[in-house]
């Protein structure tokens, strides 16, 4: 695996007598990510206005200003947010944005800052040397780098080989999520052996709780891991949207996320009342059959002011905030609805604190949070900060850091422990060296010190070993994106994902590649086609599952790379919605680097 030398491009811009830079952080076919770095020579006390003009239509996503107006999709005018209306003299204002729609940096033809023109037409381009640090030490990184600093931007131009078809993997994984849908299925359902199910799901006052996702090989709707995987899917869709566009899966990806978020909106029945689980885990696991054949009423449990659930509600707030970014351009009205619910749920989680498994006792045997709720509070605040730019949420993240001791190095990232995700997300948003050092500490441990199997799989836990590998691969790809040991971390992610897809000697993704699993611990796919009966005889059958659960990632091997395709083994051969999320987002990241 090799990397191109530096891909940070600094276009020198004239701002009156001072100099500004257009910093190109990343570029792909049809778009780029950049920051306009403007030295502030005189204090700005009454707000600012920035006009960006292109010579062709473009789609802009910016998070440090509010869109005031646009003309013909060529001229975009932004005004300050409340928290960044004042800019101190001697600082540098970095206006970050992403441009898509078949454009390159040279299509940006003029910029005005508070009415003062920035000339971009005749300036030269400087290509500085690579900022990748081959020694692995933490590079110097300032929140507000001076305009003359050539190493301010992240370096992400890895070359990823084409050994596996990552677009096909994305397609397959999204089919798995369709197979896990509960409720009334849409007319364009692509899973022929699935039908409407659990249409009787209701709250204690008759609230409609249909929809959402079945958790794993069972039919319980556990809200905590459902929100967790939704956040991860949304994160991948935000940062690697180009991969979903290139693979033709962007619409399917949005539908997958919306199947969760529509359900969360239903479950949020009042400002401080949220249904966190539908279905009894014990009763569900005592049966084996099709979800379409289930006829019994199912219990539903909620958290309230007096019976709180901060992990559950905080994670749901994070999922809705992340999803609001996914839908910001595609469906602004829906995005606004998601953000409203996200804000309310975060306040609920933060102000009415308590462990959700104390309020929903049935969840304790299945998805109890062992890391506590401090990481979810910070996680939710961080995602709201990214979605809104509201400085209040940055203050809250810092408070949660102090209160819950979140500066420590985690050893995993998943449905329970979000700490590594908080650290890398805050490093991306704030560019503060403290967060960057925490991210590097985590990924250096994972990449250089964590246990490995003989064939190279990072082995964090035996239960869903591949899920853990996919999750940390994604987190370290995010670290690579902001210039932390880029080549090393991308190589690590590539190794882990390719192990899963076949480098281990077999594929662990059902329906993809060589010798993929045929007998997953999964009820509905183990059932013969109707009208044949599905019961424990299907569970005990030595034959492959009659229905192919395309795209599902199984739990995976033990610490010695041993694996048996056995339906009875729910540790190595069950599938779950949270197993696929980090894995799929990492695959999208690798495809992103191929484009």
SVG drawing of the C-alpha trace seen along z (x, -y; Angstrom):
<svg xmlns="http://www.w3.org/2000/svg" viewBox="-54 -46 64 78">
<polyline fill="none" stroke="black" stroke-width="0.4" points="0.0,0.0 1.4,-3.4 0.4,-7.0 0.8,-9.9 3.0,-12.6 1.2,-15.5 -2.3,-16.2 -2.9,-19.4 -3.2,-22.3 -3.0,-25.9 -4.3,-28.5 -3.0,-31.9 -5.8,-34.5 -5.5,-38.3 -7.6,-39.9 -6.8,-43.6 -3.3,-43.9 -3.3,-40.5 -3.2,-37.0 -5.7,-34.2 -5.6,-30.6 -8.0,-28.2 -6.9,-24.9 -7.9,-21.8 -8.2,-19.0 -9.5,-16.3 -10.5,-16.0 -12.4,-13.3 -14.1,-13.0 -16.8,-15.7 -16.0,-17.4 -13.7,-18.5 -13.4,-19.4 -11.8,-22.7 -11.4,-25.6 -11.0,-29.3 -8.4,-30.4 -8.8,-34.2 -6.5,-36.0 -8.5,-38.5 -6.4,-41.8 -9.2,-43.8 -11.7,-42.5 -15.1,-41.5 -17.7,-42.4 -21.0,-42.5 -21.0,-39.4 -19.8,-38.5 -21.0,-37.6 -19.1,-35.3 -20.0,-35.1 -18.6,-32.2 -19.1,-32.3 -18.6,-29.4 -18.6,-29.4 -21.0,-26.5 -23.8,-25.0 -22.5,-23.4 -23.9,-21.8 -22.3,-23.2 -22.4,-21.8 -21.0,-24.1 -21.3,-23.9 -19.7,-27.1 -22.2,-29.5 -25.9,-29.7 -26.9,-29.9 -28.4,-33.3 -29.2,-32.9 -28.0,-31.4 -28.4,-32.2 -28.6,-29.6 -26.6,-27.2 -23.5,-29.3 -23.5,-32.0 -23.7,-31.0 -23.9,-33.6 -23.4,-32.6 -23.8,-34.6 -22.3,-33.8 -23.8,-31.6 -24.6,-33.1 -21.5,-31.6 -18.9,-32.7 -20.2,-36.3 -17.1,-37.8 -13.7,-37.2 -10.6,-38.4 -7.8,-40.3 -4.7,-38.2 -6.7,-34.9 -7.4,-32.9 -11.0,-32.2 -11.3,-28.8 -14.6,-28.5 -14.8,-24.8 -17.1,-23.4 -17.7,-20.5 -18.4,-21.1 -20.1,-18.5 -21.7,-18.5 -18.9,-17.9 -16.6,-20.7 -12.9,-21.2 -11.3,-23.9 -10.6,-26.0 -14.3,-26.4 -14.4,-28.7 -13.9,-32.1 -14.4,-34.7 -14.9,-35.1 -16.2,-38.1 -15.7,-38.5 -17.7,-41.3 -17.9,-42.8 -14.1,-42.7 -13.1,-40.8 -10.7,-37.8 -9.1,-37.4 -8.7,-33.7 -8.3,-34.1 -4.6,-34.7 -2.9,-33.2 -0.4,-30.4 -0.9,-27.0 1.7,-25.7 2.2,-22.0 3.9,-21.5 5.7,-18.3 3.9,-15.4 2.8,-16.0 2.6,-12.3 4.8,-11.6 6.7,-8.3 7.8,-8.0 4.2,-7.8 4.6,-10.7 1.8,-13.2 2.3,-16.1 1.9,-19.7 -1.7,-20.8 -3.1,-24.1 -6.8,-25.0 -6.2,-28.2 -3.1,-27.8 -1.5,-30.9 -2.1,-31.5 1.5,-30.8 1.5,-27.3 1.5,-24.8 0.8,-21.7 -2.5,-22.8 -4.8,-20.4 -5.3,-16.6 -3.5,-14.4 -5.7,-11.7 -4.7,-10.4 -4.1,-6.7 -4.2,-4.3 -6.5,-1.4 -6.1,1.8 -9.1,3.2 -8.8,6.8 -12.4,6.9 -15.4,5.1 -16.3,2.8 -19.4,1.4 -20.8,4.9 -20.2,5.3 -22.1,2.1 -25.0,3.4 -25.0,6.7 -24.9,5.1 -27.8,2.9 -29.8,6.0 -29.1,7.5 -30.6,4.4 -33.7,4.8 -34.0,8.4 -34.1,7.1 -37.0,4.7 -40.0,5.0 -43.5,3.6 -45.3,3.1 -42.8,3.4 -42.8,1.0 -43.8,2.0 -40.1,1.9 -39.1,4.5 -36.3,6.5 -36.3,9.5 -38.8,11.9 -39.0,14.2 -39.8,11.4 -43.3,9.9 -45.2,7.6 -44.6,8.5 -45.3,7.4 -48.0,5.1 -49.5,5.4 -46.6,3.6 -48.0,0.8 -47.2,-1.3 -49.1,-1.0 -51.5,-3.7 -51.9,-2.3 -49.1,-4.3 -48.0,-2.9 -44.6,-1.2 -44.5,0.7 -41.4,0.5 -37.8,0.4 -35.3,3.3 -35.1,6.7 -31.9,6.8 -30.1,10.0 -31.2,13.6 -34.3,12.8 -37.2,10.4 -36.8,8.1 -36.5,4.4 -33.8,3.3 -33.6,-0.5 -30.1,-1.0 -28.1,1.0 -30.6,0.0 -29.7,-3.6 -26.0,-2.7 -25.9,-1.1 -27.9,-3.9 -25.4,-6.5 -22.6,-4.5 -24.4,-4.1 -25.2,-7.8 -21.6,-8.7 -20.4,-6.6 -23.0,-8.1 -22.0,-11.7 -18.2,-11.3 -18.2,-8.8 -21.2,-9.9 -19.2,-9.8 -18.7,-6.0 -22.5,-5.5 -23.0,-7.7 -20.3,-5.8 -21.8,-2.4 -25.4,-3.5 -26.5,-2.9 -27.1,-6.4 -30.9,-6.2 -30.8,-2.7 -28.6,-4.0 -30.9,-6.8 -33.8,-4.4 -31.9,-2.2 -31.3,-5.1 -34.8,-6.4 -36.3,-3.0 -34.6,-3.5 -35.3,-7.2 -39.0,-7.0 -39.3,-4.4 -37.5,-6.6 -39.8,-9.4 -42.8,-7.1 -41.1,-5.9 -40.6,-9.5 -44.2,-9.9 -43.6,-13.0 -40.7,-15.3 -39.6,-13.2 -41.1,-9.8 -39.4,-7.3 -40.0,-3.7 -36.8,-1.8 -37.7,1.8 -40.5,3.8 -40.6,7.6 -39.5,9.8 -36.0,11.1 -36.6,14.2 -39.9,15.2 -38.5,14.4 -35.4,16.5 -37.5,19.4 -39.2,19.6 -38.0,20.4 -40.0,19.4 -40.9,16.6 -41.6,13.1 -44.6,13.0 -46.1,15.9 -45.9,14.3 -49.4,13.3 -49.0,12.7 -49.1,9.2 -45.6,8.0 -44.7,5.9 -43.2,2.4 -41.1,0.6 -40.3,-3.1 -38.2,-5.5 -39.6,-8.7 -38.6,-11.5 -39.0,-9.3 -37.7,-6.1 -34.8,-7.5 -32.5,-5.9 -29.6,-8.2 -27.6,-5.7 -30.6,-4.7 -31.9,-8.3 -28.5,-9.8 -27.6,-7.3 -30.9,-8.0 -30.2,-11.7 -26.9,-11.0 -28.5,-8.9 -31.1,-11.5 -28.5,-14.3 -26.3,-12.4 -29.2,-11.4 -30.3,-15.1 -27.0,-15.8 -27.6,-12.9 -31.0,-14.4 -30.0,-18.1 -29.9,-18.5 -32.1,-15.6 -35.1,-16.4 -34.6,-19.6 -38.0,-19.4 -37.4,-15.9 -33.9,-16.9 -35.4,-19.7 -37.8,-17.2 -34.9,-14.9 -32.9,-17.7 -35.8,-18.8 -36.2,-15.3 -32.4,-15.0 -32.3,-18.2 -35.2,-17.2 -33.8,-13.7 -30.4,-15.0 -31.9,-17.3 -34.0,-14.4 -30.9,-12.2 -28.8,-14.9 -31.3,-16.4 -33.1,-13.1 -30.1,-10.9 -30.2,-7.1 -29.2,-3.8 -31.8,-2.6 -31.5,1.0 -32.7,0.1 -35.9,-1.2 -36.2,1.5 -35.1,4.5 -35.7,6.9 -32.8,5.3 -30.3,6.0 -29.6,9.6 -29.1,8.6 -27.8,5.0 -26.9,3.6 -24.4,0.7 -21.3,1.5 -19.5,-1.7 -22.2,-3.9 -24.0,-6.8 -21.3,-9.4 -20.0,-8.4 -23.4,-8.6 -24.0,-12.1 -20.8,-13.3 -21.5,-11.4 -24.9,-13.0 -23.5,-16.5 -20.7,-16.0 -23.1,-14.9 -25.4,-17.9 -22.4,-20.1 -21.6,-18.8 -25.2,-19.0 -25.9,-22.5 -22.6,-24.3 -24.1,-25.5 -21.3,-26.2 -23.4,-25.1 -22.8,-21.5 -19.1,-21.9 -19.2,-23.2 -21.4,-20.2 -18.9,-17.8 -16.1,-19.4 -18.2,-19.2 -19.0,-15.5 -15.3,-14.9 -14.5,-16.3 -17.4,-14.7 -17.0,-11.2 -13.3,-11.1 -13.5,-10.6 -9.9,-11.4 -8.8,-7.9 -7.8,-5.5 -10.6,-3.0 -9.8,0.5 -12.8,1.0 -15.6,-0.9 -19.2,0.5 -22.8,0.3 -21.9,-0.2 -18.6,-2.1 -18.6,-5.2 -15.6,-6.9 -13.3,-6.3 -16.0,-7.7 -16.4,-10.8 -12.6,-11.5 -12.2,-11.2 -15.4,-13.1 -14.3,-16.0 -10.9,-15.9 -12.5,-16.3 -14.8,-19.1 -12.5,-21.2 -9.1,-20.2 -7.8,-20.5 -4.6,-18.7 -5.9,-17.2 -8.5,-15.2 -6.1,-14.3 -3.6,-12.9 -6.4,-10.8 -7.4,-9.4 -3.8,-8.6 -3.3,-6.8 -6.4,-4.6 -5.5,-3.8 -1.8,-3.2 -2.9,-0.7 -5.3,1.0 -3.0,1.1 0.3,1.8 -0.5,3.5 -3.9,5.2 -3.9,9.0 -4.1,10.5 -5.0,13.9 -2.3,15.8 -3.8,14.5 -3.9,10.9 -7.4,10.2 -7.3,7.7 -9.0,9.7 -10.8,7.6 -13.5,10.0 -14.7,13.4 -18.3,12.4 -18.7,10.9 -15.0,10.7 -15.4,9.3 -17.9,6.7 -15.1,5.3 -12.5,5.4 -14.9,3.5 -15.7,0.9 -12.1,0.0 -11.1,0.1 -13.7,-2.6 -12.6,-4.7 -9.0,-4.6 -10.0,-5.5 -11.5,-8.5 -8.3,-9.2 -6.4,-8.8 -8.7,-11.4 -7.4,-14.1 -3.8,-13.3 -2.9,-11.0 -0.5,-8.3 -2.5,-8.1 -0.8,-5.4 -0.4,-3.1 -4.1,-3.4 -5.5,-3.0 -3.3,0.1 -4.7,1.5 -8.3,0.9 -7.6,2.5 -6.1,5.5 -9.0,6.0 -11.7,5.6 -9.9,7.8 -9.5,10.5 -13.3,10.5 -13.9,10.6 -11.5,13.4 -7.8,12.9 -8.4,15.2 -9.1,18.0 -12.9,17.5 -15.5,14.8 -17.5,14.1 -20.1,12.0 -23.0,14.2 -23.5,14.4 -20.2,12.6 -16.9,14.2 -15.4,17.6 -16.9,20.1 -19.2,17.7 -21.3,18.9 -24.5,20.9 -25.9,21.6 -26.1,18.4 -27.9,18.3 -30.8,16.4 -34.5,17.4 -36.2,16.1 -33.5,17.2 -33.5,20.7 -37.1,21.1 -38.2,23.0 -40.4,21.1 -44.1,20.9 -46.4,22.7 -43.9,25.2 -43.7,25.0 -40.8,23.3 -39.9,24.4 -37.1,25.9 -36.6,28.6 -35.4,25.8 -32.9,24.7 -31.6,28.3 -31.4,29.0 -27.8,29.6 -28.6,28.2 -27.8,24.6 -30.4,22.0 -33.1,22.2 -33.0,18.4 -29.7,16.6 -29.2,13.7 -27.2,11.7 -24.7,9.3 -24.9,10.3 -21.6,10.4 -21.3,13.3 -19.6,13.1 -16.4,14.7 -13.5,16.8 -11.8,17.4 -8.4,16.1 -6.7,18.8 -8.7,18.1 -10.9,21.2 -14.5,21.0 -17.3,23.5 -20.3,22.7 -22.8,24.0 -26.2,22.5 -26.1,23.6 -23.1,21.3 -24.5,17.9 -21.1,16.5 -19.4,17.2 -22.3,17.5 -25.1,15.2 -25.6,12.0 -26.7,8.6 -27.5,5.2 -24.7,3.7 -22.2,6.2 -22.6,4.7 -22.6,1.0 -19.0,0.2 -17.9,2.8 -20.1,1.3 -18.9,-2.2 -15.3,-1.1 -15.9,0.5 -17.4,-2.8 -14.3,-4.5 -12.0,-2.2 -14.1,-2.7 -14.0,-6.5 -10.2,-6.2 -10.4,-4.3 -12.5,-7.0"/>
</svg>
